Amino acid sequence: MRYAVIFHRSDEGISVSVLGLPGCWSEGDTDAEALENIRDAIVEYLAAVQDATGGQEVHEVEVAS
């Protein structure tokens, strides 16, 4: 699955947020480090969502863009 991410650059480094996952953020000193860290954050975010929805009926819907 692919997610669009936004880079937020500052003097302290690079923060990255995920457009489709509210509250999913990470950071890094370089673009490559920030992207690797946000991949980990996305995996953890999705695992938390799975835990929160455990036992509930969940469906996926495809939307053409």
Secondary structure, DSSP 8 states (H G I E B T S, - for coil): ----EEEEEETTEEEEEETTSTT-EEEESSHHHHHHHHHHHHHHHHHHHHHHTTTS---------
